[in-house]
Amino acid sequence: MVSRKIIIKESVAESIAEISWYIESEGLPATAEKFADHVYDFIQKLADNRKRYKTCRDPQRILMGYKCLNYKKKYTIVLIELDTEIIICDFLPSKMIHW
């Protein structure tokens, strides 16, 4: 399997950490760690060179050339897809996308 390089922006890592921190503050530290691990595992699977991802439905993100993926129906991963790499630009709750 040929894979592309995955680049995760600092803001994405902070978003994932904030969500994990919230889960942990609710008294679920094991679940918080599991959530973060699953998100990063999912992001690593995006490196498969055989897959192409669909453009976002949000008009502003379409103009910028972003692609969007759902993660567990609650979160959206916004990325830029290139031939040799994938840049993860945003990780946000799906309900935060308004258009």
C-alpha positions as CSV (number, residue, x, y, z in Angstrom):
1,M,0.0,0.0,0.0
2,V,1.4,3.3,-1.0
3,S,0.7,6.1,1.5
4,R,0.8,9.8,1.6
5,K,2.4,11.9,4.3
6,I,-0.1,13.2,6.9
7,I,0.4,16.7,8.3
8,I,-1.7,17.7,11.3
9,K,-1.9,21.4,12.0
10,E,-1.4,22.5,15.6
11,S,-5.0,23.8,15.8
12,V,-6.3,20.3,15.0
13,A,-4.2,18.7,17.8
14,E,-5.5,21.4,20.2
15,S,-9.1,20.7,19.2
16,I,-8.7,17.0,19.8
17,A,-7.0,17.7,23.1
18,E,-9.8,20.0,24.2
19,I,-12.5,17.4,23.4
20,S,-10.4,14.8,25.3
21,W,-10.0,17.1,28.2
22,Y,-13.8,17.7,28.3
23,I,-14.4,13.9,28.3
24,E,-11.8,13.5,31.1
25,S,-13.4,16.3,33.1
26,E,-16.7,14.4,33.0
27,G,-14.9,11.7,35.0
28,L,-14.0,9.4,32.1
29,P,-10.2,9.5,31.7
30,A,-9.9,6.1,30.0
31,T,-12.6,7.1,27.5
32,A,-10.8,10.4,26.8
33,E,-7.5,8.6,26.0
34,K,-9.4,6.1,23.9
35,F,-11.1,8.9,22.0
36,A,-7.9,10.7,21.1
37,D,-6.2,7.4,20.1
38,H,-9.1,6.5,17.8
39,V,-9.1,9.9,16.2
40,Y,-5.4,9.8,15.4
41,D,-5.7,6.2,14.1
42,F,-8.5,7.3,11.8
43,I,-6.4,10.2,10.6
44,Q,-3.5,7.8,9.8
45,K,-5.8,5.6,7.7
46,L,-6.5,8.6,5.5
47,A,-2.9,8.3,4.1
48,D,-4.0,5.5,1.7
49,N,-3.1,6.7,-1.8
50,R,-5.9,4.8,-3.5
51,K,-8.6,6.8,-1.8
52,R,-9.9,10.2,-2.9
53,Y,-12.2,12.3,-0.7
54,K,-15.2,14.5,-1.6
55,T,-15.3,18.2,-1.4
56,C,-17.1,20.0,1.5
57,R,-20.6,21.2,1.1
58,D,-19.9,24.5,2.8
59,P,-19.5,27.1,0.1
60,Q,-16.5,28.9,1.8
61,R,-14.6,25.6,2.1
62,I,-15.4,24.7,-1.5
63,L,-13.7,27.9,-2.7
64,M,-10.6,27.1,-0.6
65,G,-10.4,23.6,-2.1
66,Y,-11.0,21.8,1.2
67,K,-12.3,18.2,1.5
68,C,-14.5,17.1,4.4
69,L,-14.9,13.8,6.2
70,N,-17.3,12.8,8.9
71,Y,-15.8,11.1,12.0
72,K,-18.4,9.1,13.9
73,K,-21.2,11.4,12.6
74,K,-20.4,14.0,15.3
75,Y,-17.2,15.5,14.1
76,T,-15.9,16.8,10.7
77,I,-12.3,16.6,9.6
78,V,-11.4,19.3,7.1
79,L,-8.4,18.5,4.9
80,I,-6.4,19.5,1.9
81,E,-5.7,16.5,-0.4
82,L,-2.5,16.5,-2.5
83,D,-0.8,13.7,-4.4
84,T,2.0,13.3,-1.9
85,E,0.4,14.5,1.3
86,I,-2.7,15.2,3.2
87,I,-2.9,18.3,5.4
88,I,-5.5,18.1,8.2
89,C,-6.7,21.7,8.7
90,D,-9.6,21.4,11.1
91,F,-11.4,19.0,13.5
92,L,-14.7,20.4,14.7
93,P,-18.1,19.2,15.8
94,S,-20.3,18.8,12.7
95,K,-23.0,21.0,14.2
96,M,-20.5,24.0,14.1
97,I,-20.6,24.1,10.3
98,H,-23.2,26.6,9.2
99,W,-24.0,27.6,5.7
